Amino acid sequence: MVHRVLFWTGFGVAVRFWQLGLEMRPFFNRGSLWAYPVFAGVGASFGYWLQGVDERQKAILDERKQVILEKRARKAARDAEKASV
């Protein structure tokens, strides 16, 4: 989980560098240093949200996998019962 949040934090900072580069402004101007934590925080919150989405999707997929495996086991039992009769 931490790696995803850290990646998106770095991505937010990289976006700030890219923005200043496009504007051809200095990267470390004293008046605009406050924006780096803002961009990092937005990126980190996106990474945290994305981690939650991933966990919810994984839980849904695991549940569906269990249902399918149970269904296959029931079918195999029925087929084995028909074959023995």
Stockholm file with secondary structure:
# STOCKHOLM 1.0

chainA/1-85         MVHRVLFWTGFGVAVRFWQLGLEMRPFFNRGSLWAYPVFAGVGASFGYWLQGVDERQKAILDERKQVILEKRARKAARDAEKASV
#=GR chainA/1-85 SS CHHHHHHHHHHHHHHHHHHHHHHTCCTTCGGGTTHHHHHHHHHHHHHHHHHHHHHHHHHHHHHHHHHHHHHHHHHHHHHHHHHHC
#=GC SS_cons        CHHHHHHHHHHHHHHHHHHHHHHTCCTTCGGGTTHHHHHHHHHHHHHHHHHHHHHHHHHHHHHHHHHHHHHHHHHHHHHHHHHHC
//
